[in-house]
Protein backbone atom coordinates (compact mmCIF):
# COMPACT_ATOMS: atom_id res chain seq x y z
CA UNK A 1 0.00 0.00 0.00
CA UNK A 2 1.46 3.30 -1.17
CA UNK A 3 1.81 6.06 1.49
CA UNK A 4 -0.13 9.28 1.00
CA UNK A 5 1.97 12.40 0.57
CA UNK A 6 0.56 15.31 2.56
CA UNK A 7 1.85 18.82 1.73
CA UNK A 8 0.25 20.55 4.72
CA UNK A 9 3.44 20.90 6.83
CA UNK A 10 5.24 22.44 3.85
CA UNK A 11 2.40 24.87 3.23
CA UNK A 12 2.23 25.91 6.87
CA UNK A 13 5.98 26.49 7.05
CA UNK A 14 5.98 28.67 3.95
CA UNK A 15 2.95 30.62 5.17
CA UNK A 16 4.48 31.24 8.60
CA UNK A 17 7.75 32.37 6.99
CA UNK A 18 5.98 34.88 4.76
CA UNK A 19 3.82 36.52 7.41
CA UNK A 20 6.54 36.55 10.08
CA UNK A 21 8.87 38.89 8.21
CA UNK A 22 6.89 42.10 8.68
CA UNK A 23 6.03 43.23 12.19
CA UNK A 24 4.78 46.85 12.31
CA UNK A 25 6.02 49.06 15.16
CA UNK A 26 3.54 50.12 17.83
CA UNK A 27 1.32 53.03 16.83
CA UNK A 28 2.02 56.37 18.50
CA UNK A 29 -0.47 57.51 21.09
CA UNK A 30 -2.66 60.37 19.86
CA UNK A 31 -4.61 61.93 22.71
CA UNK A 32 -6.28 65.33 22.33
CA UNK A 33 -6.08 65.96 26.06
CA UNK A 34 -2.43 64.95 26.41
CA UNK A 35 -1.36 66.80 23.27
CA UNK A 36 -3.15 69.98 24.35
CA UNK A 37 -1.55 69.81 27.79
CA UNK A 38 1.90 69.31 26.26
CA UNK A 39 1.46 72.26 23.89
CA UNK A 40 0.25 74.49 26.69
CA UNK A 41 3.22 73.48 28.87
CA UNK A 42 5.87 74.61 26.39
CA UNK A 43 8.31 77.17 27.79
CA UNK A 44 11.36 78.98 26.52
CA UNK A 45 13.37 77.89 29.56
CA UNK A 46 13.06 74.22 28.61
CA UNK A 47 16.53 72.69 29.22
CA UNK A 48 16.29 70.61 26.04
CA UNK A 49 15.48 73.74 24.02
CA UNK A 50 18.42 75.61 25.57
CA UNK A 51 20.72 72.69 24.73
CA UNK A 52 19.47 72.74 21.14
CA UNK A 53 20.09 76.49 20.87
CA UNK A 54 23.53 76.08 22.42
CA UNK A 55 24.50 73.45 19.83
CA UNK A 56 23.10 75.53 16.96
CA UNK A 57 24.86 78.74 18.01
CA UNK A 58 28.21 76.98 18.11
CA UNK A 59 27.90 76.55 14.34
CA UNK A 60 27.77 80.32 13.83
CA UNK A 61 30.90 82.38 14.42
CA UNK A 62 30.03 85.75 15.88
CA UNK A 63 26.70 84.61 17.30
CA UNK A 64 25.75 84.82 20.96
CA UNK A 65 27.27 82.50 23.53
CA UNK A 66 25.69 79.35 24.87
CA UNK A 67 22.00 79.60 25.59
CA UNK A 68 22.45 78.37 29.12
CA UNK A 69 25.55 80.46 29.81
CA UNK A 70 26.06 84.03 30.86
CA UNK A 71 26.20 85.67 34.26
CA UNK A 72 23.95 83.67 36.59
CA UNK A 73 23.37 86.74 38.78
CA UNK A 74 22.21 88.74 35.76
CA UNK A 75 19.79 86.03 34.71
CA UNK A 76 19.42 84.35 31.32
CA UNK A 77 20.27 86.30 28.15
CA UNK A 78 17.45 88.13 26.36
CA UNK A 79 15.76 86.48 23.44
CA UNK A 80 17.01 87.88 20.14
CA UNK A 81 15.68 87.27 16.65
CA UNK A 82 18.25 84.51 16.21
CA UNK A 83 17.36 82.69 19.43
CA UNK A 84 13.60 82.99 18.85
CA UNK A 85 14.10 81.60 15.35
CA UNK A 86 15.94 78.60 16.79
CA UNK A 87 13.12 78.13 19.30
CA UNK A 88 10.64 78.12 16.43
CA UNK A 89 12.73 75.53 14.57
CA UNK A 90 12.56 73.44 17.73
CA UNK A 91 8.84 73.80 18.46
CA UNK A 92 6.92 74.66 15.29
CA UNK A 93 4.52 71.89 14.18
CA UNK A 94 4.88 72.68 10.46
CA UNK A 95 8.39 71.27 10.57
CA UNK A 96 7.06 68.06 12.09
CA UNK A 97 4.65 67.76 9.17
CA UNK A 98 7.49 68.32 6.70
CA UNK A 99 9.64 65.72 8.49
CA UNK A 100 6.77 63.24 8.25
CA UNK A 101 6.54 63.88 4.51
CA UNK A 102 10.29 63.25 4.22
CA UNK A 103 10.01 60.01 6.21
CA UNK A 104 7.19 58.90 3.90
CA UNK A 105 9.29 59.67 0.83
CA UNK A 106 12.28 57.80 2.27
CA UNK A 107 10.05 54.79 2.92
CA UNK A 108 8.95 55.03 -0.70
CA UNK A 109 12.55 54.37 -1.77
CA UNK A 110 12.38 50.97 -0.04
CA UNK A 111 9.07 50.22 -1.71
CA UNK A 112 10.44 51.16 -5.13
CA UNK A 113 13.41 48.82 -4.72
CA UNK A 114 11.34 45.77 -3.83
CA UNK A 115 11.18 43.02 -6.40
CA UNK A 116 7.94 41.12 -7.15
CA UNK A 117 7.42 38.16 -4.85
CA UNK A 118 7.06 34.78 -6.48
CA UNK A 119 3.77 32.94 -6.12
CA UNK A 120 3.23 29.25 -5.42
CA UNK A 121 0.32 27.06 -6.48
CA UNK A 122 -0.28 23.52 -5.15
CA UNK A 123 -2.31 20.62 -6.49
CA UNK A 124 -3.71 18.61 -3.54
CA UNK A 125 -3.57 14.81 -3.28
CA UNK A 126 -4.67 12.00 -3.26
CA UNK A 127 -4.68 11.41 -7.02
CA UNK A 128 -2.17 14.09 -8.00
CA UNK A 129 0.35 16.10 -6.04
CA UNK A 130 2.41 18.97 -7.43
CA UNK A 131 3.21 22.61 -7.37
CA UNK A 132 4.23 25.54 -9.55
CA UNK A 133 6.36 28.55 -8.63
CA UNK A 134 5.68 31.69 -10.66
CA UNK A 135 8.72 34.03 -10.63
CA UNK A 136 8.30 37.44 -12.25
CA UNK A 137 11.34 38.98 -13.94
CA UNK A 138 10.86 42.69 -14.65
CA UNK A 139 12.08 43.93 -18.01
CA UNK A 140 12.75 47.26 -19.66
CA UNK A 141 14.37 48.94 -16.66
CA UNK A 142 11.13 49.31 -14.68
CA UNK A 143 12.82 48.89 -11.28
CA UNK A 144 15.55 51.41 -12.00
CA UNK A 145 12.91 53.93 -13.13
CA UNK A 146 10.93 53.37 -9.91
CA UNK A 147 14.07 53.84 -7.84
CA UNK A 148 14.90 57.07 -9.65
CA UNK A 149 11.35 58.31 -9.12
CA UNK A 150 11.44 57.54 -5.39
CA UNK A 151 14.88 59.07 -4.92
CA UNK A 152 13.77 62.28 -6.63
CA UNK A 153 10.64 62.48 -4.49
CA UNK A 154 12.74 62.04 -1.35
CA UNK A 155 15.05 64.83 -2.49
CA UNK A 156 12.05 67.08 -3.12
CA UNK A 157 10.71 66.33 0.38
CA UNK A 158 14.11 67.16 1.88
CA UNK A 159 14.17 70.52 0.11
CA UNK A 160 10.56 71.13 1.18
CA UNK A 161 11.70 70.72 4.79
CA UNK A 162 14.31 73.44 4.25
CA UNK A 163 11.62 75.64 2.68
CA UNK A 164 9.41 75.08 5.72
CA UNK A 165 12.30 76.20 7.92
CA UNK A 166 12.64 79.44 5.96
CA UNK A 167 8.91 80.06 6.21
CA UNK A 168 9.05 79.55 9.97
CA UNK A 169 11.95 82.01 10.18
CA UNK A 170 10.02 84.56 8.13
CA UNK A 171 7.00 84.22 10.39
CA UNK A 172 9.08 84.86 13.50
CA UNK A 173 10.81 87.83 11.88
CA UNK A 174 7.60 89.50 10.70
CA UNK A 175 5.81 88.96 14.02
CA UNK A 176 8.78 90.23 16.00
CA UNK A 177 9.05 93.33 13.79
CA UNK A 178 5.34 93.99 14.28
CA UNK A 179 5.70 93.64 18.06
CA UNK A 180 8.71 95.97 18.14
CA UNK A 181 6.90 98.54 16.02
CA UNK A 182 3.78 98.36 18.21
CA UNK A 183 5.78 98.91 21.38
CA UNK A 184 7.79 101.76 19.89
CA UNK A 185 4.67 103.33 18.41
CA UNK A 186 2.94 103.09 21.77
CA UNK A 187 5.79 105.02 23.43
CA UNK A 188 5.74 107.73 20.79
CA UNK A 189 1.95 107.95 20.71
CA UNK A 190 1.87 108.31 24.50
CA UNK A 191 4.42 111.14 24.35
CA UNK A 192 2.52 112.94 21.57
CA UNK A 193 -0.83 112.44 23.35
CA UNK A 194 0.57 113.91 26.57
CA UNK A 195 1.78 117.00 24.72
CA UNK A 196 -1.50 117.28 22.83
CA UNK A 197 -3.51 117.16 26.07
CA UNK A 198 -1.34 119.94 27.50
CA UNK A 199 -1.91 121.94 24.34
CA UNK A 200 -5.68 121.45 24.59
CA UNK A 201 -5.59 122.64 28.20
CA UNK A 202 -3.51 125.69 27.21
CA UNK A 203 -5.94 126.55 24.40
CA UNK A 204 -8.83 126.31 26.83
CA UNK A 205 -7.03 128.70 29.18
CA UNK A 206 -6.48 131.09 26.30
CA UNK A 207 -10.14 130.82 25.35
CA UNK A 208 -11.13 131.69 28.91
CA UNK A 209 -8.81 134.70 28.73
CA UNK A 210 -10.27 135.73 25.37
CA UNK A 211 -7.00 135.11 23.53
CA UNK A 212 -8.12 132.07 21.50
CA UNK A 213 -11.11 131.03 19.46
CA UNK A 214 -13.42 128.07 19.99
CA UNK A 215 -12.16 126.59 16.71
CA UNK A 216 -8.59 126.43 18.04
CA UNK A 217 -9.80 124.74 21.23
CA UNK A 218 -11.92 122.25 19.28
CA UNK A 219 -8.99 121.42 16.99
CA UNK A 220 -6.72 120.73 19.95
CA UNK A 221 -9.36 118.57 21.64
CA UNK A 222 -9.99 116.54 18.48
CA UNK A 223 -6.27 115.93 18.08
CA UNK A 224 -5.99 114.77 21.70
CA UNK A 225 -9.01 112.48 21.35
CA UNK A 226 -7.65 111.02 18.10
CA UNK A 227 -4.34 110.22 19.76
CA UNK A 228 -6.11 108.57 22.70
CA UNK A 229 -8.03 106.35 20.29
CA UNK A 230 -4.81 105.61 18.41
CA UNK A 231 -3.23 104.52 21.69
CA UNK A 232 -6.09 102.07 22.29
CA UNK A 233 -5.79 100.69 18.76
CA UNK A 234 -2.04 100.33 19.19
CA UNK A 235 -2.50 98.42 22.44
CA UNK A 236 -4.71 95.98 20.54
CA UNK A 237 -2.11 95.73 17.76
CA UNK A 238 0.62 95.04 20.32
CA UNK A 239 -1.38 92.25 21.95
CA UNK A 240 -2.13 90.75 18.53
CA UNK A 241 1.54 90.95 17.48
CA UNK A 242 2.57 89.27 20.71
CA UNK A 243 0.10 86.44 20.09
CA UNK A 244 1.31 86.09 16.49
CA UNK A 245 4.93 85.89 17.63
CA UNK A 246 4.06 83.16 20.12
CA UNK A 247 2.17 81.30 17.38
CA UNK A 248 5.10 81.69 14.98
CA UNK A 249 7.36 80.07 17.56
CA UNK A 250 4.88 77.37 18.54
CA UNK A 251 4.47 78.26 22.22
CA UNK A 252 1.61 79.74 24.28
CA UNK A 253 1.66 83.51 24.63
CA UNK A 254 2.15 83.23 28.39
CA UNK A 255 5.55 81.61 27.77
CA UNK A 256 6.58 84.56 25.58
CA UNK A 257 5.55 87.14 28.17
CA UNK A 258 7.77 85.46 30.76
CA UNK A 259 11.06 86.25 28.96
CA UNK A 260 12.84 89.48 27.95
CA UNK A 261 13.04 90.26 24.24
CA UNK A 262 15.97 91.90 22.47
CA UNK A 263 14.99 93.83 19.33
CA UNK A 264 18.40 95.44 18.66
CA UNK A 265 19.45 93.22 15.75
CA UNK A 266 16.01 93.57 14.20
CA UNK A 267 15.62 97.32 14.71
CA UNK A 268 19.13 98.17 13.45
CA UNK A 269 19.92 95.78 10.60
CA UNK A 270 23.27 95.98 8.79
CA UNK A 271 23.58 98.46 5.93
CA UNK A 272 22.61 96.81 2.66
CA UNK A 273 23.43 97.92 -0.89
CA UNK A 274 20.53 99.26 -2.92
CA UNK A 275 21.17 96.72 -5.70
CA UNK A 276 21.23 93.72 -3.36
CA UNK A 277 18.56 91.89 -5.37
CA UNK A 278 20.75 91.94 -8.48
CA UNK A 279 23.91 90.15 -9.54
CA UNK A 280 25.33 87.17 -7.67
CA UNK A 281 22.60 86.81 -5.04
CA UNK A 282 19.90 87.05 -7.69
CA UNK A 283 21.43 84.21 -9.67
CA UNK A 284 21.95 82.17 -6.51
CA UNK A 285 18.26 82.56 -5.64
CA UNK A 286 17.10 81.54 -9.11
CA UNK A 287 19.11 78.32 -9.12
CA UNK A 288 19.80 77.53 -5.46
CA UNK A 289 16.67 78.23 -3.43
CA UNK A 290 15.26 75.17 -1.71
CA UNK A 291 11.91 75.47 -3.50
CA UNK A 292 13.76 75.63 -6.85
CA UNK A 293 15.66 72.46 -5.98
CA UNK A 294 12.44 70.83 -4.84
CA UNK A 295 10.72 71.65 -8.11
CA UNK A 296 13.70 70.32 -10.06
CA UNK A 297 13.49 67.10 -8.07
CA UNK A 298 9.75 66.90 -8.77
CA UNK A 299 10.48 67.26 -12.48
CA UNK A 300 13.09 64.48 -12.25
CA UNK A 301 10.52 62.29 -10.47
CA UNK A 302 7.98 62.92 -13.23
CA UNK A 303 10.60 62.10 -15.87
CA UNK A 304 11.41 58.83 -14.08
CA UNK A 305 7.69 58.02 -13.86
CA UNK A 306 7.43 58.54 -17.61
CA UNK A 307 10.37 56.18 -18.13
CA UNK A 308 8.60 53.58 -16.01
CA UNK A 309 5.40 53.83 -18.01
CA UNK A 310 7.36 53.60 -21.27
CA UNK A 311 9.06 50.47 -19.92
CA UNK A 312 5.66 49.01 -19.07
CA UNK A 313 5.04 48.61 -22.81
CA UNK A 314 7.32 45.58 -22.59
CA UNK A 315 5.75 42.61 -20.78
CA UNK A 316 7.48 41.09 -17.79
CA UNK A 317 8.81 37.56 -18.13
CA UNK A 318 7.21 34.93 -15.87
CA UNK A 319 9.13 31.73 -15.27
CA UNK A 320 7.03 28.91 -13.79
CA UNK A 321 9.08 25.87 -12.79
CA UNK A 322 6.78 23.09 -11.61
CA UNK A 323 6.68 19.56 -10.26
CA UNK A 324 3.95 16.90 -10.49
CA UNK A 325 3.70 13.46 -8.94
CA UNK A 326 1.11 11.15 -10.39
CA UNK A 327 0.90 7.44 -9.71
CA UNK A 328 4.60 7.19 -8.87
CA UNK A 329 5.77 9.26 -11.83
CA UNK A 330 7.73 12.49 -11.14
CA UNK A 331 7.29 15.21 -13.73
CA UNK A 332 9.27 18.44 -13.96
CA UNK A 333 8.51 21.40 -16.21
CA UNK A 334 9.61 24.99 -16.87
CA UNK A 335 6.85 27.11 -18.40
CA UNK A 336 7.82 30.66 -19.44
CA UNK A 337 5.05 33.19 -19.90
CA UNK A 338 4.35 36.87 -20.48
CA UNK A 339 1.49 39.26 -21.04
CA UNK A 340 0.30 39.85 -24.57
CA UNK A 341 0.15 43.61 -25.34
CA UNK A 342 -2.71 43.17 -27.77
CA UNK A 343 -5.62 45.17 -26.36
CA UNK A 344 -3.46 48.12 -25.26
CA UNK A 345 0.19 49.17 -25.26
CA UNK A 346 -0.04 51.26 -22.05
CA UNK A 347 -0.68 54.40 -24.11
CA UNK A 348 -3.10 55.86 -21.58
CA UNK A 349 -0.66 55.76 -18.66
CA UNK A 350 2.16 56.98 -20.88
CA UNK A 351 0.02 59.96 -21.88
CA UNK A 352 -0.76 60.74 -18.25
CA UNK A 353 2.92 60.51 -17.27
CA UNK A 354 3.91 62.72 -20.18
CA UNK A 355 1.33 65.32 -19.17
CA UNK A 356 2.56 65.26 -15.56
CA UNK A 357 6.16 65.68 -16.73
CA UNK A 358 5.17 68.69 -18.83
CA UNK A 359 3.13 70.06 -15.92
CA UNK A 360 6.19 69.91 -13.63
CA UNK A 361 8.23 71.72 -16.26
CA UNK A 362 5.59 74.45 -16.45
CA UNK A 363 5.53 74.71 -12.66
CA UNK A 364 9.30 75.14 -12.59
CA UNK A 365 9.11 77.95 -15.13
CA UNK A 366 6.28 79.60 -13.17
CA UNK A 367 8.28 79.34 -9.95
CA UNK A 368 11.30 81.06 -11.45
CA UNK A 369 9.04 83.76 -12.87
CA UNK A 370 7.57 84.33 -9.40
CA UNK A 371 11.07 84.52 -7.91
CA UNK A 372 12.13 87.10 -10.48
CA UNK A 373 9.01 89.15 -9.77
CA UNK A 374 9.57 88.89 -6.01
CA UNK A 375 13.20 89.95 -6.37
CA UNK A 376 12.29 92.93 -8.55
CA UNK A 377 9.48 94.03 -6.25
CA UNK A 378 11.53 93.57 -3.09
CA UNK A 379 14.45 95.48 -4.59
CA UNK A 380 12.23 98.34 -5.71
CA UNK A 381 10.44 98.40 -2.36
CA UNK A 382 13.74 98.48 -0.47
CA UNK A 383 15.09 101.36 -2.57
CA UNK A 384 11.86 103.31 -2.15
CA UNK A 385 11.74 102.63 1.59
CA UNK A 386 15.32 103.83 2.00
CA UNK A 387 14.40 107.07 0.19
CA UNK A 388 11.29 107.48 2.37
CA UNK A 389 13.32 106.88 5.51
CA UNK A 390 15.79 109.56 4.49
CA UNK A 391 12.94 111.99 3.91
CA UNK A 392 11.45 111.13 7.31
CA UNK A 393 14.86 111.62 8.91
CA UNK A 394 15.22 115.02 7.24
CA UNK A 395 11.72 116.00 8.40
CA UNK A 396 12.57 114.90 11.94
CA UNK A 397 15.74 116.97 11.92
CA UNK A 398 13.82 119.99 10.66
CA UNK A 399 11.12 119.60 13.31
CA UNK A 400 13.78 119.15 16.00
CA UNK A 401 15.51 122.36 14.90
CA UNK A 402 12.16 124.21 14.83
CA UNK A 403 11.21 122.93 18.30
CA UNK A 404 14.62 123.98 19.63
CA UNK A 405 14.17 127.45 18.18
CA UNK A 406 10.69 127.80 19.67
CA UNK A 407 12.00 126.61 23.05
CA UNK A 408 14.73 129.24 22.98
CA UNK A 409 12.17 131.90 22.04
CA UNK A 410 9.91 130.76 24.86
CA UNK A 411 12.72 131.01 27.38
CA UNK A 412 13.49 134.50 26.05
CA UNK A 413 9.84 135.51 26.40
CA UNK A 414 9.36 135.87 22.63
CA UNK A 415 6.88 132.95 22.37
CA UNK A 416 3.95 131.61 24.39
CA UNK A 417 3.27 128.18 25.83
CA UNK A 418 0.78 127.02 23.13
CA UNK A 419 3.41 127.68 20.47
CA UNK A 420 5.96 125.70 22.48
CA UNK A 421 3.54 122.80 22.96
CA UNK A 422 2.56 122.85 19.28
CA UNK A 423 6.22 122.57 18.28
CA UNK A 424 6.70 119.67 20.71
CA UNK A 425 3.59 117.93 19.31
CA UNK A 426 4.91 118.37 15.77
CA UNK A 427 8.27 116.93 16.84
CA UNK A 428 6.56 113.91 18.44
CA UNK A 429 4.54 113.37 15.25
CA UNK A 430 7.74 113.53 13.19
CA UNK A 431 9.29 110.88 15.44
CA UNK A 432 6.25 108.68 14.83
CA UNK A 433 6.57 109.19 11.06
CA UNK A 434 10.26 108.28 11.33
CA UNK A 435 9.30 105.06 13.11
CA UNK A 436 6.77 104.18 10.41
CA UNK A 437 9.43 104.75 7.75
CA UNK A 438 11.83 102.46 9.61
CA UNK A 439 9.17 99.75 9.84
CA UNK A 440 8.62 100.03 6.08
CA UNK A 441 12.35 99.49 5.56
CA UNK A 442 12.36 96.49 7.88
CA UNK A 443 9.43 95.01 5.96
CA UNK A 444 11.30 95.51 2.70
CA UNK A 445 14.41 93.82 4.11
CA UNK A 446 12.20 90.92 5.20
CA UNK A 447 10.86 90.64 1.65
CA UNK A 448 14.43 90.60 0.36
CA UNK A 449 15.26 87.82 2.82
CA UNK A 450 12.30 85.78 1.61
CA UNK A 451 13.17 86.32 -2.05
CA UNK A 452 16.91 85.73 -1.73
CA UNK A 453 16.70 83.12 1.04
CA UNK A 454 19.65 84.83 2.68
CA UNK A 455 19.82 85.90 6.36
CA UNK A 456 20.09 89.69 6.07
CA UNK A 457 19.31 90.68 9.67
CA UNK A 458 21.99 88.31 11.00
CA UNK A 459 24.40 87.72 8.07
CA UNK A 460 26.27 84.46 8.17
CA UNK A 461 23.77 82.71 10.43
CA UNK A 462 23.36 79.04 9.62
CA UNK A 463 20.20 76.99 9.78
CA UNK A 464 20.78 73.77 11.74
CA UNK A 465 20.01 70.39 10.25
CA UNK A 466 16.23 70.13 10.31
CA UNK A 467 15.96 66.43 9.48
CA UNK A 468 16.51 64.98 12.99
CA UNK A 469 13.52 65.74 15.21
CA UNK A 470 14.96 67.87 18.05
CA UNK A 471 12.26 67.28 20.66
CA UNK A 472 12.31 64.28 22.96
CA UNK A 473 8.80 63.15 22.04
CA UNK A 474 9.90 62.76 18.41
CA UNK A 475 13.43 61.44 19.00
CA UNK A 476 12.32 57.82 18.76
CA UNK A 477 10.20 58.29 15.63
CA UNK A 478 12.76 56.93 13.22
CA UNK A 479 12.01 56.58 9.56
CA UNK A 480 10.93 53.07 8.59
CA UNK A 481 13.30 53.37 5.64
CA UNK A 482 16.34 53.19 7.92
C-alpha positions, 0 to 999 in steps of 0.5 A: 500500500502506497503512502499518501503524501501530505503537503500541509506541513510544507504549506504551513511552514511557507505561510508562517515564513511569509507573514513573520517577516513584517512586524509593524512598530507600535502606533504612536499615542494620539490623545487630544487631552495629552497633546493639548496639555503638552502644547500648553506646557511649552516654555522657553526655559526648557533645558532641552530647548536651551541645549538645542540652541547652544548646539546651533549657536556653536555653528555660527561664528560671531553669534551669541554664547551658549543659551544656558551660559552668561552671568547667573546673577544677571539672569538668562540672556534676552531672546534675540531674533536669532534665538527665537528663530531657533526656538521656532525651529525646535517647536513649530509643528509645520516642521514636524509635518514636513519631516513626516513627509520626508520620512514617507518619501524615504520609505517610498525608496524601499518600496520602489526597490522591492522586487515582485514576490514569487507565487506558489500554487499547489495541487492537492492529493490523493490522485495528483500532487504537485506545485508551480512557482511563478517568478516574475522577472521585470524587463525594460528597466522598470525597477531602476525607473521606480528607484529614480522616481522615489529618490527624486521624491525624497530629495524634493521632500528634503528641500521642502523641509528646508523651505518650511524652515525658511517660512518659519523664520520669516513668520518669527521675523515678521511677528517680531518686527510687528511687536517691536513697532507696536511697542515703539509706536505706543511710546511715541503715541503716548508722548505725543498724546501727553503733549497734545492734552497739555496743548488742549488745556492751554488753548482752553485757558487762552479761550477763557482769557479771550486770547483764542477762538473756539475753533482752536480749542476744538482742533486741539481737543480733536487731536488729543481724542484722536491720539487717545483712540490711536493709543487704544488701537495700538495696544490691541495691535501690540497684543495681537503681534505678541500672540502672532509671535508666540504662534510663529514660535509654537508656544503659548503667549504666556511663555513669551511674556515670561522672557525678555526680548531683544529687538536690537538686531532687528531694529538696526539691521546691517547696511545693505546695498541698494542693488542687493537683489541683483547680480550674484545673489539674484542668480543664486536665488534663481538656481539655489533656493530650496523650492527651486531644488524641490521643483527640479526634483519633482520634475526628475521624479515625473521624468522617471515616472514617464520612463517607467510607463514607457518600460511598461510597454514591454511585458514582464517575463514569468518563469514557472518551474513546476513539479507533479507526482502522479501514480509514482511518476515524477514530472518536472517542467519549466513554463515561461510566460508573459502578457500579450500587449494586444488590447493596449500598449499602455498608451493611456498611462504613458500619456498621463505621465507625459502630461505630468512631466510637462506640468512639472516643467511648467511649474518650474518655469512659473516658480522662477518667474515668481522669484524674479518678480519677487526679487524685482518688487523687493528690490524696488520696495527696499530702494523706495523705503530707504528714500522714504526713511531719508525723507522722514529723517530730514523731516525729523531733523527739521522739526527738532531744529524748529522745536529747539528754536521755539524753546529758545524763544519761549525762554526768552519771552518771545513765544507763548506756551501754546506755540511751544507745545505745538512745536513739541507735538509736531516733533513727536509726530515727526518721530512717529513718522520716522518710526513708520518709515523704519518699519517700512524698511524692515518690511522691505528687508524681510521681503528681500530675505524671503526672495533671496533666502539669505539671512540679512538681519543676521548675516552668516547665520546658519540653519541647523540640520532640520531632518533629525527631530529635536524634541524628545517626544519625536526622537524615537520616531525613526524613519521606517526606511532606515 
